[in-house]
Amino acid sequence: MKWILLNCLLLSNTGLFAADMSGLNASLGSYDPSGAFSITENVFMIVKDSMGRETGYNPFTNSWKRDIPSSGSGSDSIGDNETGDPGPADFTIDITENLIQEKYNFEIFGLCDVRYIFEINADKSNGGSIHFEFKDYITSGTVRNYALQFDPTPGSPAPTIIKEVTFQLLRDDVNVAYKLNQIGDDKFIDSLIRMINLAEKLAEKCDNYKGHNKKETCKPAIAILNMFIKRLEIANRKCDKPQDCDEEPAWLA
């Protein structure tokens, strides 16, 4: 009996039950004007859980947070060992133990007009991992928001992530892309901004409508936004070959 009891105790202390492998890793970096990864830290972030606890760095208030259990954040730059030149700058946040079903809100802070890359790896308790990647623009002195819904339990629905978008943020994104020479000429930018402004006016009518058929009233704004997306898709496809970068004939067709 003592031998059986001893073996039970040993098994319970040496991993008879599978370890919880859940975790969350978020990384953030930016690009320089040439399109290479920047060696300068131009973007930072904070993650907040549903209880209001925060981890990360807010450069606007110069404050570090580490309220979320088993979390940490910091900057990283891997340089060239031979030349001593600095490497791409990353800011990362990790939450490493015993995650629960939670909604995480990420705030990204921009120190200048820049294009950035935001990546998340969400690990379930059985080790399965899901990867999200966003390449976007941010205006100096502004904040971008993403909401991640994550349940680490095996068999639970896949994580979902939503970016907060407003008409003003759309205008900011277009203008930053233009400043960085990433999107097109004055005529093209003016056309995109006019589409955003029109969609915003139509959306205001939708918001203010008090009748029963609100869904129909909102359709024009949605149609303009779909056209906005389609126009960007056409321009992106045409501009894969710089000599064919005039998207207007395809758009008119």
TIKOL-866270 format. One record per residue: x, y, z of N, C-alpha, C, CB in turn; residue in three letters. Coordinates in steps of 0.05 Angstrom, whole numbers, padded with zeros to 5 digits, always signed. Atoms other than C-alpha are relative to their C-alpha. Glycine has a CB too. Layout:
% TIKOL-866270
XYZXYZXYZXYZALA;...
***
This chain:
% TIKOL-866270
+00017-00024+00000+00000+00000+00000+00017+00025+00000-00019+00000+00024MET;-00017-00023+00000+00057+00048+00017+00013+00005-00027+00022-00004+00022LYS;-00013-00002+00026+00090+00033-00050-00019+00012-00020+00009-00028-00010TRP;+00020-00011+00018+00025+00048-00087-00004+00030+00005-00027-00015+00002ILE;+00004-00028-00007+00015+00113-00049+00024+00017-00008-00005+00003+00030LEU;-00024-00015+00007+00087+00135-00061+00000+00005-00030+00025-00015+00008LEU;+00001-00003+00029+00080+00122-00136-00021+00021-00009-00005-00026-00013ASN;+00021-00019+00006+00015+00162-00138+00010+00029+00005-00025-00005+00017CYS;-00011-00027-00006+00050+00221-00105+00021+00008-00020+00012+00000+00029LEU;-00020-00006+00020+00108+00217-00153-00012+00007-00027+00019-00024-00003LEU;+00013-00005+00026+00063+00214-00214-00014+00027+00000-00020-00022-00006LEU;+00014-00026-00002+00023+00274-00190+00019+00023-00001-00017+00001+00025SER;-00019-00022-00001+00086+00315-00183+00019+00000-00024+00017-00002+00025ASN;-00019+00002+00023+00120+00295-00248-00015+00002-00027+00016-00025+00001THR;+00013-00006+00025+00068+00315-00300-00019-00021-00010+00021+00003-00021GLY;+00020+00019+00009+00016+00260-00300-00023+00015-00014-00012-00015+00025LEU;+00020-00016+00013-00033+00316-00318+00013+00020-00019-00018+00015+00021PHE;-00013-00018+00020-00019+00358-00380+00001+00028+00010-00017-00001-00026ALA;-00004-00028-00008+00009+00427-00367-00017+00018-00017+00030+00007-00002ALA;+00015-00021+00015-00031+00489-00387+00020+00015-00017-00015+00019+00020ASP;-00019-00013+00019+00004+00516-00449-00012+00026-00011+00007-00019-00022MET;+00013-00024+00011-00041+00577-00459+00019+00024+00004-00027+00006+00014SER;-00016-00024-00001-00008+00644-00472-00007+00019-00022+00030-00007-00001GLY;+00006-00021+00019-00011+00709-00510+00026+00016-00004-00023+00018+00009LEU;-00024-00017+00007+00046+00745-00546-00009+00020-00021+00023-00018-00010ASN;+00005-00022+00019+00038+00812-00582+00025+00015-00005-00023+00019+00010ALA;-00024-00015+00007+00093+00847-00620-00007+00023-00019+00021-00019-00013SER;+00006-00024+00014+00096+00915-00652+00026+00013-00010-00015+00020+00018LEU;-00023-00013+00012+00146+00947-00700-00010+00019-00022+00019-00021-00011GLY;+00007-00019+00021+00148+00999-00755+00019-00002-00023-00001+00029+00012SER;-00017-00001+00024+00177+01012-00824+00011+00028-00004-00017-00009-00024TYR;-00012-00026+00008+00224+01067-00847-00010+00007-00028+00031-00001+00002ASP;+00010-00008+00027+00210+01106-00912+00008-00018-00023+00010+00028-00006PRO;-00009+00018+00021+00249+01055-00953-00016-00026+00000+00029-00006+00003SER;+00015+00025-00002+00202+00999-00931+00013-00021+00017-00005-00011-00027GLY;-00014+00019-00018+00253+00965-00886-00010+00004+00029+00031+00004-00001ALA;+00008-00003-00028+00240+00952-00812+00017+00022+00013+00004-00027+00015PHE;-00013-00023-00013+00256+01013-00771+00016-00008+00024-00021+00022+00007SER;-00017+00004-00024+00312+01014-00719-00009+00019+00022+00030+00003-00007ILE;+00010-00019-00020+00274+01069-00683-00027-00009+00011-00003+00029-00013THR;+00026+00007-00012+00217+01056-00634-00020+00022-00005+00003-00006+00030GLU;+00020-00021+00007+00160+01095-00665-00028-00006+00010-00001+00003-00030ASN;+00027+00008-00010+00101+01056-00636+00004-00017+00025-00015-00016-00022VAL;+00001+00015-00025+00085+01028-00567-00029-00009+00004+00011+00016+00024PHE;+00027+00010-00004+00025+00992-00538-00005-00007+00030-00006-00024-00017MET;+00010+00010-00026-00015+00974-00476-00023-00019-00005-00009+00024+00019ILE;+00023+00018+00001-00062+00915-00467-00015+00002+00026+00010-00030-00005VAL;+00017-00002-00023-00121+00919-00420-00020-00023+00000-00015+00028+00000LYS;+00020+00021-00001-00165+00862-00395-00027+00011+00010+00010-00023+00019ASP;+00027-00009-00007-00239+00864-00376-00002+00011+00028-00019-00023-00004SER;+00000-00011-00027-00221+00881-00304+00013+00027+00002+00013-00020+00019MET;-00014-00026+00000-00184+00943-00325+00029-00001+00006-00013+00018+00019GLY;-00029+00002-00006-00115+00916-00310+00016+00004-00026+00007-00028+00013ARG;-00015-00007+00024-00061+00939-00358+00029-00010+00002+00000+00031-00004GLU;-00029+00006+00002+00008+00917-00382+00010+00013-00026+00005-00031-00001THR;-00012-00012+00024+00053+00955-00430+00011+00028+00007-00020+00002-00022GLY;-00011-00027-00003+00079+01026-00441-00015+00021-00015+00030+00000-00008TYR;+00013-00023+00012+00043+01091-00455+00020+00023-00003-00026+00008+00016ASN;-00020-00021+00003+00093+01141-00485-00012+00028+00004+00013-00002-00027PRO;+00012-00026-00004+00043+01198-00480+00000+00009+00029-00028+00000-00012PHE;+00000-00006-00029+00042+01194-00404+00026-00010+00013-00024-00013+00014THR;-00025+00011-00010+00111+01161-00398-00004-00019+00024+00020+00022+00008ASN;+00007+00018-00023+00081+01105-00355+00001-00029-00009-00028+00007+00011SER;+00000+00029+00004+00095+01031-00352-00021-00013+00018+00029-00011+00007TRP;+00019+00015-00015+00042+00982-00329+00006-00030-00001-00029+00005-00011LYS;-00003+00029-00001+00046+00909-00306-00020-00011+00020+00030-00008+00008ARG;+00021+00008-00019-00021+00896-00272-00011-00028-00006-00022+00020-00001ASP;+00011+00026+00007-00042+00833-00310+00018-00022+00010-00004-00002-00031ILE;-00017+00021-00010-00017+00770-00275+00015-00015-00022-00018-00021+00015PRO;-00017+00015+00018+00040+00732-00308+00005+00014-00027-00012-00028-00005SER;-00004-00016+00025+00052+00788-00358+00025+00016+00002-00024+00018-00005SER;-00024-00018+00001+00110+00831-00380+00001+00013-00027+00025-00016+00005GLY;-00003-00015+00026+00130+00880-00435+00028+00012-00001-00022+00022-00003SER;-00027-00012+00003+00193+00910-00463+00007+00004-00029+00020-00016+00014GLY;-00010-00006+00027+00233+00933-00523+00022-00020-00006+00010+00028-00002SER;-00021+00019+00009+00279+00889-00564+00011+00010-00027-00012-00029-00003ASP;-00014-00007+00025+00330+00903-00619+00024-00019-00003+00008+00030+00000SER;-00022+00018+00005+00374+00849-00648+00018+00011-00022-00011-00029-00008ILE;-00018-00013+00019+00434+00881-00682+00018-00020-00014+00016+00021+00013GLY;-00020+00016+00014+00489+00855-00727+00025-00003+00017+00008+00014-00028ASP;-00023+00005-00018+00543+00821-00685+00026+00008-00012+00000-00029+00008ASN;-00025-00006+00013+00597+00834-00736+00005+00030-00003+00001-00013-00028GLU;-00004-00029+00005+00585+00908-00752-00008+00016+00025-00016+00008-00023THR;+00009-00016-00022+00552+00928-00687-00024+00018-00006+00022+00016+00011GLY;+00022-00017+00008+00496+00962-00726-00026-00009+00014-00004-00001-00031ASP;+00025+00008-00014+00428+00964-00690-00019-00013-00020-00013+00025+00012PRO;+00020+00014+00016+00372+00919-00715-00027+00012+00002+00000-00029+00007GLY;+00028-00009-00002+00297+00927-00723-00009+00002+00029-00018-00018-00016PRO;+00010-00004-00028+00263+00954-00660-00028-00012+00002+00000+00030+00007ALA;+00026+00012-00005+00205+00914-00632-00008+00006+00029+00000-00031-00004ASP;+00011-00002-00027+00160+00925-00572-00019-00024+00004-00015+00027+00005PHE;+00015+00024-00004+00129+00862-00543-00014-00001+00027+00018-00025-00002THR;+00015+00006-00025+00077+00841-00491-00004-00030+00001-00027+00016+00001ILE;+00005+00028-00004+00072+00771-00462-00018-00005+00024+00027-00016+00003ASP;+00015+00010-00023+00020+00738-00418+00003-00030-00002-00031+00009-00002ILE;-00011+00027+00003+00046+00669-00402-00013-00023+00015+00028+00001+00007THR;+00010+00022-00016+00005+00629-00353-00030+00001+00005+00014-00001+00027GLU;+00028+00004-00009-00065+00602-00341-00019+00021-00009+00000-00002+00030ASN;+00019-00019+00012-00104+00646-00388-00028-00010+00003+00007+00006-00029LEU;+00029+00007-00001-00180+00647-00382-00014+00014-00023-00012+00008+00027ILE;+00016-00014+00021-00235+00668-00430+00000+00029+00007-00029-00012-00002GLN;-00004-00028-00006-00223+00742-00437-00002+00017-00025+00027+00004+00014GLU;-00002-00020+00022-00230+00804-00480+00023+00018+00006-00027+00016-00003LYS;-00023-00017-00003-00164+00840-00488-00001+00024-00019+00027-00016-00004TYR;+00000-00025+00016-00162+00912-00513+00029+00010-00003-00018+00021+00012ASN;-00027-00010+00006-00097+00935-00546-00002+00029-00009+00015-00018-00021PHE;-00003-00028+00008-00080+01009-00551+00028+00004-00012-00006+00020+00023GLU;-00026-00005+00013-00025+01027-00601+00004+00030-00002+00001-00014-00028ILE;-00006-00028-00001+00008+01095-00593+00021+00007-00022+00010+00008+00028PHE;-00018-00008+00022+00041+01131-00652+00016+00025+00008-00015+00005-00025GLY;-00016-00023-00006+00100+01177-00640+00006+00017-00025+00027-00009+00012LEU;-00004-00015+00025+00103+01199-00714-00019-00012-00020+00029-00001-00009CYS;+00015+00011+00022+00067+01188-00780+00016-00024-00011-00006+00021-00022ASP;-00016+00023+00007+00088+01117-00795-00017-00024-00007+00019-00008+00024VAL;+00013+00026+00006+00069+01049-00823+00011-00020+00020+00005-00009-00029ARG;-00008+00019-00021+00070+00994-00770-00010-00028-00006-00010+00009+00027TYR;+00010+00027+00002+00062+00919-00764-00006-00010+00029+00022-00019-00014ILE;+00009+00009-00026+00023+00889-00706-00007-00030-00002-00025+00017+00009PHE;+00004+00029+00001+00025+00814-00693-00008-00011+00027+00025-00014-00010GLU;+00009+00014-00024-00010+00769-00642+00001-00030-00004-00029+00009+00008ILE;+00002+00029-00001+00001+00696-00626-00015-00008+00025+00029-00013+00000ASN;+00017+00008-00022-00054+00666-00583+00002-00031+00002-00030+00009-00004ALA;-00004+00028-00004-00038+00597-00554-00022-00012+00019+00028-00006+00012ASP;+00020+00014-00016-00092+00550-00528+00013-00018+00021-00020-00016-00018LYS;-00012+00015-00022-00082+00508-00466+00012-00026-00008-00021-00004+00022SER;-00011+00025+00011-00068+00446-00508+00023+00005-00019-00021-00017-00013ASN;-00023-00006+00017-00014+00482-00548-00007+00010-00028+00017-00023-00002GLY;+00008-00011+00026-00054+00501-00610+00003+00030-00002-00028-00008-00007GLY;-00007-00029+00002-00034+00570-00636-00014+00012-00024+00030+00004-00002SER;+00012-00016+00021-00069+00623-00678+00015+00026-00003-00031+00004+00005ILE;-00017-00023+00005-00032+00680-00711-00017+00022-00014+00024-00007-00017HIS;+00012-00023+00013-00059+00750-00729+00022+00019-00008-00021+00014+00019PHE;-00020-00020+00009-00020+00802-00769-00015+00023-00014+00020-00013-00019GLU;+00011-00024+00012-00039+00874-00786+00022+00018-00008-00020+00014+00020PHE;-00018-00021+00009+00000+00924-00828-00017+00024-00005+00016-00008-00026LYS;+00018-00023+00000-00029+00993-00819+00016+00026+00003-00021-00002+00022ASP;-00012-00026-00003-00015+01067-00812-00010+00014+00025-00006+00018-00025TYR;+00008-00015-00024-00017+01114-00752+00011+00028-00002+00009-00014+00026ILE;-00007-00028+00000-00015+01189-00745+00014+00007+00026-00024+00018-00005THR;-00015-00008-00024+00033+01223-00697-00020+00010+00022+00019+00022-00007SER;+00015-00009-00023+00002+01232-00628-00028-00012+00002-00003+00029-00001GLY;+00027+00013+00000-00058+01186-00641+00002-00029+00010-00013+00001-00027THR;+00002+00027-00011-00081+01118-00616-00017-00017-00018-00012+00000+00029VAL;+00016+00020+00014-00106+01056-00653-00008-00022+00020+00016-00013-00024ARG;+00011+00019-00019-00150+01005-00617-00007-00026-00014-00024+00011+00014ASN;+00007+00027+00009-00157+00929-00628-00012-00015+00024+00025-00015-00012TYR;+00013+00016-00021-00202+00882-00588+00003-00029-00007-00030+00008+00004ALA;-00003+00029+00004-00184+00808-00582-00018-00015+00019+00030-00008+00004LEU;+00016+00019-00016-00235+00757-00557+00013-00027-00002-00030-00001-00011GLN;-00016+00024+00000-00198+00695-00535-00009-00019+00022+00030+00007+00003PHE;+00006+00021-00020-00218+00630-00500+00021-00022-00005-00029-00011-00004ASP;-00022+00019+00004-00157+00584-00489-00009-00029+00002+00021+00005+00020PRO;+00010+00028-00004-00201+00522-00475+00001-00015-00027-00028+00000+00012THR;+00001+00016+00025-00190+00466-00527-00028-00004-00010+00014-00027+00004PRO;+00026+00004+00011-00249+00461-00574-00018+00025+00000-00014-00021+00014GLY;+00015-00025+00000-00272+00532-00561+00002+00014-00027+00009+00019+00023SER;-00001-00015+00025-00287+00580-00619+00027+00014-00004-00022+00021-00002PRO;-00025-00013+00006-00227+00610-00654+00000+00029+00010+00006-00001-00030ALA;-00001-00028-00009-00203+00678-00627-00008+00018-00023+00029+00007+00009PRO;+00007-00020+00019-00230+00739-00662+00013+00027+00008-00031+00003-00003THR;-00011-00026-00006-00198+00808-00667-00013+00021-00018+00031+00000-00004ILE;+00013-00022+00014-00231+00873-00687+00015+00026+00003-00029+00003+00010ILE;-00013-00026-00002-00199+00939-00704-00022+00022+00000+00019+00005-00025LYS;+00019-00022-00001-00236+01002-00684+00005+00018-00024+00003+00016+00027GLU;-00003-00017+00024-00249+01044-00747-00022+00021+00002-00003-00017-00026VAL;+00019-00023+00002-00281+01113-00752+00007+00014-00027+00003+00020+00024THR;-00004-00015+00025-00288+01159-00813+00025+00017+00003-00024+00017-00007PHE;-00024-00016-00004-00234+01204-00783+00025-00017-00002-00001+00016+00026GLN;-00024+00018+00002-00186+01145-00775+00005-00008-00028-00005-00024+00018LEU;-00004+00006+00029-00198+01127-00848+00014+00023-00014-00027-00006-00013LEU;-00013-00023+00012-00180+01197-00869+00029+00002+00009-00015+00026+00007ARG;-00028-00001-00010-00118+01196-00824+00017-00021-00014+00000-00005+00030ASP;-00015+00021+00013-00096+01129-00854+00007+00007-00028-00016-00026+00001ASP;-00005-00008+00028-00103+01155-00925+00021+00022-00001-00027+00009-00014VAL;-00019-00022+00000-00065+01219-00909+00028-00008+00008-00010+00022+00018ASN;-00027+00010-00007-00008+01183-00874+00012-00016-00022-00002-00017+00026VAL;-00010+00016+00022-00002+01133-00931+00010+00018-00023-00022-00019-00010ALA;-00008-00019+00021+00002+01192-00979+00026+00014+00008-00022+00022-00004TYR;-00025-00012-00009+00056+01227-00937+00024-00018-00003-00003+00009+00029LYS;-00021+00020+00002+00096+01163-00938+00004-00011-00028-00005-00023+00019LEU;-00002+00008+00029+00088+01157-01014-00007-00030-00004+00028+00004-00010ASN;+00008+00028+00001+00051+01091-01006-00027-00005-00015-00003-00010+00028GLN;+00027+00005+00010-00016+01103-01040-00007+00013-00026-00019+00010+00021ILE;+00007-00012+00026-00018+01149-01101+00003+00030-00001-00029-00007-00006GLY;-00004-00029+00003-00021+01220-01127-00022+00016+00013+00002+00006-00030ASP;+00020-00018-00012-00061+01281-01106-00028-00006-00009+00007+00029-00006ASP;+00027+00005+00012-00119+01265-01152-00013-00025+00013+00002-00003-00030LYS;+00010+00025-00011-00126+01194-01125-00008+00004+00030+00021-00022-00003PHE;+00005-00004-00028-00122+01216-01052-00025+00017+00004+00024+00014+00013ILE;+00023-00017-00002-00173+01271-01063-00026-00015-00005+00002+00024-00020ASP;+00024+00016+00007-00221+01221-01094-00007-00018+00024+00006-00017-00025SER;+00005+00018-00023-00213+01173-01034-00012+00016+00023+00026-00014+00009LEU;+00010-00016-00023-00224+01229-00983-00029+00008-00006+00018+00025+00004ILE;+00027-00008+00006-00287+01252-01020-00019-00024+00004-00002+00010-00029ARG;+00017+00024-00005-00314+01180-01017-00005-00004+00030+00014-00025-00013MET;+00003+00003-00029-00301+01177-00942-00019+00021+00011+00028+00002+00014ILE;+00018-00021-00010-00335+01244-00931-00029-00005-00008+00009+00027-00012ASN;+00027+00006+00008-00396+01223-00971-00011-00023+00016+00000-00008-00030LEU;+00009+00022-00017-00401+01157-00933-00007+00009+00028+00021-00023+00001ALA;+00005-00010-00027-00397+01195-00868-00027+00016+00001+00023+00019+00009GLU;+00026-00015+00001-00455+01242-00888-00023-00019-00002+00000+00019-00024LYS;+00021+00020+00003-00497+01182-00909-00004-00015+00026+00005-00019-00023LEU;+00001+00015-00025-00480+01146-00844-00014+00017+00021+00028-00008+00010ALA;+00013-00017-00019-00503+01207-00804-00030+00000-00004+00011+00029-00003GLU;+00029+00002+00006-00571+01204-00839-00011-00026+00011-00005+00002-00030LYS;+00008+00027-00010-00574+01130-00821-00003+00001+00030+00020-00021-00009CYS;+00000-00001-00029-00557+01145-00748-00024+00016+00011+00026+00012+00010ASP;+00021-00018-00010-00609+01200-00743-00028-00009-00009+00005+00027-00011ASN;+00026+00009+00010-00665+01161-00778-00015-00014+00023+00004-00019-00024TYR;+00017+00011-00022-00722+01143-00730-00022-00019-00010-00012+00023+00016LYS;+00021+00016+00011-00766+01103-00777+00005-00030+00005-00004+00005-00029GLY;-00001+00029-00003-00778+01028-00780+00020-00014-00018-00027-00012-00003HIS;-00016+00014+00020-00737+01013-00842+00029+00011+00001-00012+00004-00028ASN;-00027-00011-00003-00669+01035-00815+00021-00014-00017+00008-00001+00030LYS;-00019+00015+00016-00632+00980-00851+00003+00010-00028-00007-00030+00000LYS;-00001-00010+00027-00651+01007-00919+00013+00028-00001-00029+00002-00011GLU;-00012-00027-00001-00630+01078-00898+00031-00002+00002-00011+00015+00024THR;-00029+00003-00003-00560+01052-00881+00014-00011-00024+00006-00018+00024CYS;-00013+00013+00023-00548+01017-00947+00017+00018-00017-00021-00012-00017LYS;-00018-00018+00016-00521+01078-00985+00027+00004+00012-00014+00026-00004PRO;-00026-00003-00013-00466+01089-00934+00017-00025-00003-00003+00008+00030ALA;-00014+00025+00003-00447+01016-00936+00010-00004-00029-00017-00024+00008ILE;-00007+00003+00028-00447+01017-01012+00025+00017-00007-00023+00008-00019ALA;-00023-00018+00005-00398+01077-01014+00025-00012+00013-00006+00028+00012ILE;-00024+00012-00012-00351+01042-00965+00009-00025-00015-00007-00007+00029LEU;-00008+00023+00017-00353+00979-01007+00014+00009-00025-00024-00017-00007ASN;-00013-00012+00023-00335+01022-01067+00028+00009+00007-00016+00023-00012MET;-00026-00010-00010-00278+01053-01027+00020-00024+00002-00003+00013+00028PHE;-00017+00024-00002-00250+00983-01012+00007-00010-00027-00014-00021+00017ILE;-00004+00011+00027-00259+00961-01084+00021+00017-00015-00026-00001-00016LYS;-00019-00018+00014-00221+01022-01109+00028-00005+00009-00008+00029+00004ARG;-00027+00006-00010-00162+01007-01063+00010-00026-00010-00001+00000+00031LEU;-00008+00026+00010-00162+00935-01086+00009+00002-00029-00023-00020+00002GLU;-00008-00004+00028-00159+00956-01159+00027+00014-00002-00021+00016-00015ILE;-00025-00015+00001-00104+01006-01146+00024-00018+00009-00001+00025+00018ALA;-00021+00018-00010-00064+00954-01106+00008-00020-00022-00009-00014+00025ASN;-00006+00020+00020-00070+00904-01162+00014+00012-00024-00026-00014-00010ARG;-00012-00013+00023-00052+00953-01217+00029+00009+00006-00016+00024-00009LYS;-00026-00012-00007+00007+00982-01179+00021-00021+00007-00003+00019+00023CYS;-00021+00021-00002+00042+00914-01173+00020+00004-00022-00013-00028-00002ASP;-00018-00007+00022+00072+00937-01240-00001+00031-00002-00009-00014-00027LYS;+00001-00029-00001+00091+01011-01232-00007+00013-00027+00027+00010+00008PRO;+00007-00013+00026+00084+01025-01307-00030-00001-00006+00016-00014-00022GLN;+00029+00002+00004+00011+01005-01302-00016+00011+00023-00008-00029-00005ASP;+00011-00008-00026-00004+01043-01238-00025+00019-00002+00021+00014+00016CYS;+00024-00017+00003-00061+01086-01267-00024-00018+00003+00000+00015-00028ASP;+00022+00018-00005-00122+01053-01237-00026+00010-00011-00003-00004+00030GLU;+00025-00012+00007-00173+01101-01266-00015-00015-00022+00005+00029-00009GLU;+00015+00014+00021-00190+01063-01331-00014-00025+00011+00018-00008-00022PRO;+00012+00025-00012-00202+00998-01291-00023+00008+00018+00021-00016+00015ALA;+00021-00009-00019-00243+01037-01239-00025+00008-00016+00010+00023+00017TRP;+00023-00009+00016-00287+01070-01292-00014-00024-00013+00010+00019-00022LEU;+00012+00024+00012-00298+01002-01325-00017-00015+00020+00021-00019-00012ALA;
***
